């Protein structure tokens, strides 16, 4: 059920776009609200269910990525953020979250690439310029 949304490929993220179908936003919102009261793996499970209920629910996706980061599961956080970027490339917060994740891991060139792609799509994003400056500063300090 729902309306399919097909969006174009975001260069450098993955080899193919993702088709995300609008789902049951009410169910997803209820699960998202429950997850805010939960902690750890329980919160992640509820947020995953929210994303499954409505794959286009950006808040649930971003909160799930943040939860994975707090649980020290960067691969899971990266996967949900990349999927979000492929399916909804206009969501600026996704680029910021992925750039910050890469920064936490010392993956400077990948963080730089994410910030640059976001700015190419929309140059009116001061936080992306700040992230880019921060990453370039770290890259200069590299031995």
VMD Tcl script that draws the C-alpha trace (Angstrom):
set ca {
  {0.00 0.00 0.00}
  {1.05 3.62 -0.08}
  {2.50 5.81 -2.77}
  {5.93 4.90 -4.13}
  {8.53 7.62 -4.13}
  {11.47 7.19 -6.50}
  {14.30 9.63 -6.25}
  {17.54 10.01 -8.15}
  {20.93 8.72 -7.22}
  {23.05 10.80 -4.90}
  {26.54 10.67 -6.38}
  {29.07 8.71 -4.39}
  {26.66 7.26 -1.83}
  {25.60 3.94 -3.34}
  {25.22 2.49 -6.81}
  {21.43 2.62 -7.00}
  {18.52 4.71 -5.75}
  {16.11 3.33 -3.20}
  {12.36 3.30 -3.65}
  {10.68 4.28 -0.40}
  {6.94 3.87 -0.04}
  {4.92 6.08 2.24}
  {3.57 3.86 4.96}
  {1.46 4.14 8.08}
  {2.64 7.44 9.56}
  {0.33 7.18 12.58}
  {1.77 3.81 13.57}
  {5.31 5.04 12.91}
  {4.73 8.18 15.00}
  {3.35 6.13 17.88}
  {6.39 3.81 17.81}
  {8.71 6.81 17.59}
  {7.05 8.31 20.68}
  {7.41 5.02 22.57}
  {11.08 4.87 21.61}
  {11.69 8.27 23.18}
  {10.67 6.78 26.54}
  {12.79 3.66 26.02}
  {16.54 3.22 26.19}
  {19.25 1.30 24.41}
  {18.38 -1.73 22.32}
  {14.69 -1.42 23.25}
  {14.60 2.08 21.75}
  {16.44 0.88 18.64}
  {13.94 -1.95 18.17}
  {10.97 0.43 18.41}
  {12.61 2.88 16.02}
  {13.35 0.11 13.52}
  {9.67 -0.83 13.68}
  {8.76 2.83 13.08}
  {10.98 2.95 10.00}
  {9.43 -0.28 8.75}
  {5.92 1.11 9.34}
  {6.73 4.25 7.32}
  {10.07 4.24 5.49}
  {9.66 7.95 4.67}
  {9.48 9.03 8.33}
  {12.73 10.99 8.54}
  {12.61 11.69 12.28}
  {12.47 7.97 13.06}
  {15.39 7.30 10.70}
  {17.56 10.05 12.20}
  {16.69 9.06 15.77}
  {17.50 5.43 14.94}
  {20.91 6.47 13.57}
  {21.58 8.54 16.69}
  {20.54 5.60 18.87}
  {22.90 3.26 17.03}
  {25.70 5.81 17.52}
  {24.99 6.00 21.26}
  {25.06 2.19 21.42}
  {28.50 2.22 19.76}
  {27.15 0.55 16.62}
  {28.49 2.84 13.89}
  {27.95 0.36 11.06}
  {24.22 0.25 11.79}
  {24.08 4.05 12.03}
  {25.95 4.41 8.75}
  {23.64 1.93 7.00}
  {20.42 3.73 7.97}
  {21.90 7.12 7.08}
  {23.12 5.95 3.67}
  {19.77 4.34 2.94}
  {18.06 7.60 3.91}
  {20.38 9.57 1.63}
  {19.65 7.25 -1.30}
  {15.91 7.38 -0.75}
  {15.56 11.02 0.30}
  {18.65 12.91 -0.90}
  {17.19 16.31 -0.02}
  {17.18 15.69 3.75}
  {20.06 17.88 4.92}
  {20.11 16.47 8.45}
  {21.14 13.10 7.05}
  {24.31 14.54 5.54}
  {25.15 16.28 8.81}
  {24.62 13.09 10.83}
  {26.71 10.99 8.44}
  {29.48 13.59 8.35}
  {29.56 13.69 12.15}
  {29.64 9.89 12.31}
  {32.61 9.82 9.96}
  {34.32 12.52 12.03}
  {33.87 10.43 15.21}
  {35.63 7.58 13.44}
  {38.43 9.74 12.05}
  {37.24 9.12 8.49}
  {38.11 12.65 7.44}
  {38.01 12.32 3.65}
  {34.62 10.60 3.76}
  {33.27 13.30 6.07}
  {34.63 15.95 3.72}
  {32.91 14.26 0.76}
  {29.55 14.12 2.56}
  {29.71 17.80 3.52}
  {30.73 18.80 -0.01}
  {27.89 16.84 -1.62}
  {25.41 18.47 0.72}
  {26.74 21.94 -0.10}
  {26.68 21.19 -3.81}
  {22.98 20.40 -3.54}
  {22.26 23.42 -1.33}
  {25.00 25.96 -0.60}
  {22.93 27.77 2.06}
  {23.93 25.53 4.99}
  {26.30 27.16 7.50}
  {26.64 23.98 9.63}
  {27.96 22.10 6.60}
  {30.63 24.76 6.02}
  {31.59 24.46 9.69}
  {31.86 20.69 9.37}
  {33.92 21.06 6.22}
  {36.29 23.51 7.91}
  {36.61 21.24 10.95}
  {37.41 18.19 8.81}
  {39.89 20.04 6.62}
  {41.65 21.26 9.75}
  {41.94 17.66 10.99}
  {43.20 16.50 7.59}
  {46.00 19.11 7.68}
  {47.12 17.84 11.10}
  {47.38 14.25 9.84}
  {50.99 12.94 9.79}
}
mol new
graphics top color blue
foreach p $ca { graphics top sphere $p radius 0.5 }
foreach p [lrange $ca 0 end-1] q [lrange $ca 1 end] { graphics top cylinder $p $q radius 0.2 }
display resetview
